C-alpha cells in the first residue's frame, strides 16, 4: 500500500469517458427525483434514509469477491483520504438538498456546475494535469456554456442560491480528493465506506436535531430511486471514471448533467428551460464531445 498506482490508467481512456457520461445521466435522475421527494420530507431525513440503503446494497455486492478484506488492508493514508472525501461529500450533499428544496432543479443543477472550476483548478495546480489545444477548446466551450446558462437565472439571489453555491465548492474539493483516494482504495470499496461514514454522520445530526420522518410513506419509492441513482450507482461509476482519465476531464464530461436534468424536469415536472439555457447546454455537450474525440485521436497517434 506504500506505492499507490498511477493517477489514472491511460490504456483505456474510452472507459473513463463512458463512465463519466453514465454518471452524468444517472445524476440527472437523482436530482429530479430528489426535487419531487423533498416536497414531502426534509433534506436531512432524505439523506438519513438514502445512505444506509446505499451502504447495505454495496455491502452485499462486495461479498462475492471477498472485497471486505480490502477494507482491513487499508493503511493510514488510505483511511485519511477516504474520511476526508466522505466528510466533504456529506457536507456537499446535505447543503445541496437544502438549496434544491427552494430552487428550480435545472437552475440548481446549473449552479452546482461551479464545482468544475474548483476541481479543474486543483487538478491542474496540484496534480499537474494538462489539456491539448483541442481539449482546451472543448473545455472553453463547456465553461462558456455554463456561464451562458448561469446568466439566465429567473430568480433573485436567495438563500438557496448561496447554499447551492457553497455546496458546489464542497463538491469540487471532494471530487479532487476522490481522485487521490482512488489511488489507494478500489472505487467500489471507497463508495461503500463513503456511504457508511455518511450514514453515521447523518444519523448523528438526526439525533441531535430531532428530525421528523413524517411523509416518508408517500414518497418511499422516490427514496429508493434516489438511493439507487445516487450512492449505489452514480458515485461508484464516477469513481471508476477517475481510474481511467484525469479528474479535470471527468469533471468537464460531467457538465452534461444539467442538460439531462432539463430534459427530465420538462418531462416529469413540466418545467421548461429558457432559450439561453438550451443554447448553453448545446455548448456544454459540444465541448464534451470535442474533448472525447480529441483524446481518442491522441490515443491513436501514440499507438
C-alpha positions as CSV (number, residue, x, y, z in Angstrom):
1,X,0.0,0.0,0.0
2,X,3.1,2.3,0.2
3,X,3.3,2.5,-3.6
4,X,-0.1,3.5,-4.9
5,X,-1.0,3.1,-8.6
6,X,-0.6,6.0,-11.0
7,X,-3.0,8.8,-11.1
8,X,-5.1,7.2,-13.9
9,X,-4.9,4.3,-16.3
10,X,-4.3,5.7,-19.8
11,X,-4.6,2.3,-21.5
12,X,-8.3,2.6,-21.9
13,X,-9.5,6.2,-21.7
14,X,-12.7,5.4,-23.6
15,X,-13.9,3.6,-20.5
16,X,-13.3,6.7,-18.5
17,X,-15.4,8.8,-20.8
18,X,-18.1,6.2,-20.8
19,X,-18.3,6.1,-17.0
20,X,-18.3,9.9,-16.8
21,X,-21.2,10.2,-19.2
22,X,-23.2,7.4,-17.5
23,X,-22.5,9.2,-14.2
24,X,-24.0,12.5,-15.6
25,X,-27.1,10.7,-16.8
26,X,-27.7,8.9,-13.6
27,X,-27.2,12.1,-11.6
28,X,-30.0,13.7,-13.5
29,X,-32.4,11.1,-12.3
30,X,-31.2,11.7,-8.8
31,X,-31.7,15.4,-8.9
32,X,-35.2,15.4,-10.5
33,X,-36.4,12.6,-8.1
34,X,-34.9,14.5,-5.2
35,X,-36.8,17.7,-6.1
36,X,-40.1,15.7,-6.1
37,X,-39.3,13.8,-2.9
38,X,-38.3,17.0,-1.0
39,X,-41.9,18.2,-1.3
40,X,-42.8,15.6,1.4
41,X,-39.7,15.2,3.6
42,X,-36.8,17.3,4.8
43,X,-33.3,17.2,3.2
44,X,-31.9,15.7,6.4
45,X,-34.5,12.9,6.6
46,X,-33.9,12.1,2.9
47,X,-30.1,11.8,3.3
48,X,-30.5,9.8,6.5
49,X,-32.6,7.2,4.7
50,X,-30.8,7.1,1.3
51,X,-27.2,6.4,2.5
52,X,-28.0,3.4,4.8
53,X,-29.8,1.8,1.8
54,X,-26.7,2.5,-0.3
55,X,-24.4,1.1,2.3
56,X,-26.4,-2.2,2.6
57,X,-26.7,-2.7,-1.1
58,X,-23.0,-2.1,-1.9
59,X,-22.0,-4.1,1.2
60,X,-23.9,-7.1,-0.3
61,X,-22.2,-6.5,-3.7
62,X,-18.8,-6.7,-2.0
63,X,-19.4,-10.1,-0.5
64,X,-18.9,-12.5,-3.6
65,X,-15.3,-11.3,-4.4
66,X,-14.4,-11.0,-0.7
67,X,-13.8,-7.3,-1.1
68,X,-14.3,-7.0,2.7
69,X,-10.6,-7.9,3.1
70,X,-9.6,-4.8,1.2
71,X,-11.1,-2.7,4.0
72,X,-8.9,-4.3,6.7
73,X,-5.9,-4.0,4.4
74,X,-6.2,-0.2,4.1
75,X,-3.3,1.8,5.6
76,X,-3.5,5.1,7.5
77,X,-3.1,7.2,4.3
78,X,-5.9,5.4,2.6
79,X,-8.2,5.9,5.5
80,X,-7.2,9.6,5.7
81,X,-8.2,10.3,2.1
82,X,-11.4,8.2,2.4
83,X,-12.6,10.0,5.5
84,X,-11.7,13.4,4.0
85,X,-13.6,12.6,0.9
86,X,-16.6,11.2,2.8
87,X,-16.9,14.2,5.2
88,X,-16.7,16.8,2.4
89,X,-19.3,14.8,0.4
90,X,-21.5,14.7,3.4
91,X,-21.5,18.5,3.7
92,X,-21.9,19.0,0.0
93,X,-24.9,16.6,-0.4
94,X,-26.7,17.9,2.7
95,X,-26.4,21.6,1.7
96,X,-27.3,20.7,-1.9
97,X,-30.6,19.1,-0.9
98,X,-31.3,22.2,1.3
99,X,-30.8,24.5,-1.6
100,X,-32.6,22.3,-4.1
101,X,-35.7,22.3,-1.9
102,X,-36.2,26.0,-2.6
103,X,-34.9,26.2,-6.2
104,X,-35.8,25.2,-9.7
105,X,-34.0,21.8,-10.2
106,X,-32.5,22.8,-13.6
107,X,-31.1,26.1,-12.2
108,X,-29.8,24.3,-9.1
109,X,-28.0,21.8,-11.3
110,X,-26.5,24.6,-13.5
111,X,-25.3,26.5,-10.5
112,X,-23.8,23.3,-8.9
113,X,-21.6,23.1,-12.0
114,X,-19.4,25.7,-10.4
115,X,-17.7,22.7,-8.8
116,X,-16.0,22.2,-12.1
117,X,-13.9,25.3,-11.7
118,X,-12.7,24.1,-8.3
119,X,-12.0,20.6,-9.5
120,X,-10.1,21.6,-12.7
121,X,-8.1,24.3,-10.8
122,X,-7.0,21.8,-8.2
123,X,-6.2,19.1,-10.8
124,X,-4.0,21.5,-12.8
125,X,-2.3,23.2,-9.9
126,X,-1.7,20.2,-7.6
127,X,-1.8,17.1,-9.9
128,X,-0.2,18.8,-12.9
129,X,-3.0,17.8,-15.3
130,X,-2.8,19.4,-18.8
131,X,-5.0,19.8,-21.9
132,X,-4.1,19.6,-25.6
133,X,-5.2,22.5,-27.7
134,X,-8.4,20.7,-28.9
135,X,-9.2,19.6,-25.4
136,X,-8.6,23.2,-24.2
137,X,-11.1,24.4,-26.8
138,X,-13.6,21.8,-25.6
139,X,-13.0,23.0,-22.0
140,X,-13.6,26.6,-23.2
141,X,-16.9,25.6,-24.8
142,X,-18.0,23.7,-21.7
143,X,-17.2,26.6,-19.3
144,X,-18.8,29.1,-21.8
145,X,-22.0,27.1,-21.8
146,X,-22.0,27.0,-18.0
147,X,-21.6,30.8,-17.9
148,X,-24.3,31.3,-20.5
149,X,-26.7,29.2,-18.6
150,X,-25.9,30.9,-15.3
151,X,-26.8,34.3,-16.7
152,X,-30.3,33.1,-17.2
153,X,-31.4,32.8,-13.6
154,X,-35.1,33.5,-13.3
155,X,-35.0,34.1,-9.6
156,X,-33.2,36.5,-7.3
157,X,-30.1,35.5,-5.3
158,X,-32.0,33.8,-2.4
159,X,-30.5,31.9,0.5
160,X,-31.0,28.7,-1.6
161,X,-28.7,30.2,-4.3
162,X,-25.8,30.7,-1.8
163,X,-26.4,27.3,-0.2
164,X,-26.1,25.6,-3.5
165,X,-23.0,27.7,-4.4
166,X,-21.4,26.6,-1.2
167,X,-22.3,23.0,-1.9
168,X,-20.6,23.2,-5.3
169,X,-17.3,24.3,-3.7
170,X,-17.5,21.3,-1.4
171,X,-18.4,19.0,-4.2
172,X,-15.5,20.3,-6.3
173,X,-13.0,19.8,-3.5
174,X,-14.5,16.4,-2.7
175,X,-14.0,15.2,-6.3
176,X,-10.4,16.3,-6.3
177,X,-9.8,14.4,-3.0
178,X,-11.6,11.4,-4.6
179,X,-9.1,11.4,-7.4
180,X,-6.3,10.9,-4.9
181,X,-8.3,8.4,-2.8
182,X,-8.8,6.0,-5.7
183,X,-5.1,5.6,-5.9
184,X,-5.3,3.8,-2.6
185,X,-8.8,2.4,-2.4
186,X,-10.8,0.5,-5.0
187,X,-13.8,2.6,-6.3
188,X,-16.4,0.2,-5.1
189,X,-14.8,-0.1,-1.6
190,X,-14.4,3.7,-1.5
191,X,-18.1,4.1,-2.4
192,X,-19.2,1.6,0.3
193,X,-17.1,3.3,3.0
194,X,-18.4,6.7,2.0
195,X,-22.0,5.5,2.3
196,X,-21.2,4.0,5.8
197,X,-19.5,7.2,7.0
198,X,-22.2,9.4,5.6
199,X,-24.9,7.3,7.2
200,X,-23.3,7.6,10.6
201,X,-22.8,11.4,10.2
202,X,-26.4,12.0,9.0
203,X,-27.9,9.9,11.9
204,X,-25.8,11.8,14.4
205,X,-27.3,15.0,13.1
206,X,-30.8,13.5,13.1
207,X,-30.4,12.5,16.8
208,X,-29.2,16.0,17.7
209,X,-31.8,17.9,15.6
210,X,-34.8,15.6,16.3
211,X,-35.7,15.4,12.7
212,X,-39.3,14.2,11.8
213,X,-39.8,11.4,9.2
214,X,-43.4,12.2,8.6
215,X,-44.3,12.0,5.0
216,X,-41.9,9.2,4.1
217,X,-44.7,6.7,3.4
218,X,-46.0,8.9,0.5
219,X,-42.5,9.1,-1.3
220,X,-40.9,5.8,-0.4
221,X,-40.4,4.8,-4.0
222,X,-38.8,8.2,-4.7
223,X,-36.3,7.5,-1.8
224,X,-35.5,4.1,-3.4
225,X,-34.9,5.7,-6.8
226,X,-32.6,8.3,-5.2
227,X,-30.7,5.6,-3.3
228,X,-30.0,3.6,-6.5
229,X,-29.4,6.6,-8.7
230,X,-27.0,8.2,-6.2
231,X,-24.9,6.3,-3.7
232,X,-25.4,2.9,-5.3
233,X,-24.8,3.7,-9.0
234,X,-23.7,7.3,-9.7
235,X,-20.9,7.6,-7.2
236,X,-19.2,4.2,-7.9
237,X,-19.5,4.9,-11.7
238,X,-17.9,8.4,-11.2
239,X,-15.1,7.0,-9.2
240,X,-14.4,4.3,-11.8
241,X,-14.1,7.1,-14.4
242,X,-11.4,8.7,-12.2
243,X,-9.4,5.4,-12.5
244,X,-9.1,5.9,-16.3
245,X,-8.9,9.6,-17.0
246,X,-7.8,12.8,-15.3
247,X,-10.1,14.4,-12.7
248,X,-10.3,17.6,-14.8
249,X,-11.6,15.8,-17.8
250,X,-14.1,13.7,-15.8
251,X,-15.4,17.0,-14.3
252,X,-15.9,18.5,-17.7
253,X,-17.7,15.5,-19.2
254,X,-19.9,15.5,-16.1
255,X,-21.1,19.0,-17.2
256,X,-23.6,17.4,-19.5
257,X,-25.6,16.6,-16.3
258,X,-27.7,19.8,-16.4
259,X,-28.8,19.0,-19.9
260,X,-30.2,15.7,-18.8
261,X,-31.8,17.4,-15.8
262,X,-33.5,19.9,-18.0
263,X,-35.0,17.1,-20.2
264,X,-36.2,15.1,-17.2
265,X,-37.6,18.3,-15.4
266,X,-39.5,19.1,-18.6
267,X,-41.0,15.6,-18.8
268,X,-41.6,14.9,-15.1
269,X,-42.1,18.3,-13.6
270,X,-43.3,20.4,-16.6
271,X,-40.5,22.9,-16.0
272,X,-39.2,24.3,-19.3
273,X,-35.6,25.7,-19.6
274,X,-35.1,29.1,-21.1
275,X,-33.7,29.5,-24.6
276,X,-30.3,30.6,-23.2
277,X,-30.2,27.5,-21.1
278,X,-30.8,25.4,-24.1
279,X,-28.0,27.1,-26.1
280,X,-25.7,26.9,-23.1
281,X,-26.5,23.2,-22.9
282,X,-25.5,22.7,-26.5
283,X,-22.2,24.4,-25.8
284,X,-21.6,22.0,-22.9
285,X,-22.4,18.9,-25.0
286,X,-20.3,20.1,-27.9
287,X,-17.3,20.8,-25.7
288,X,-17.6,17.4,-24.0
289,X,-17.7,15.7,-27.4
290,X,-14.7,17.7,-28.6
291,X,-12.7,16.6,-25.6
292,X,-13.6,12.9,-26.1
293,X,-12.9,13.0,-29.8
294,X,-9.6,14.8,-29.3
295,X,-8.5,12.3,-26.7
296,X,-9.3,9.3,-28.9
297,X,-7.3,10.8,-31.8
298,X,-4.4,11.5,-29.5
299,X,-4.5,7.9,-28.2
300,X,-4.3,6.6,-31.8
301,X,-1.3,8.7,-32.6
302,X,0.6,7.4,-29.5
303,X,0.0,3.8,-30.6
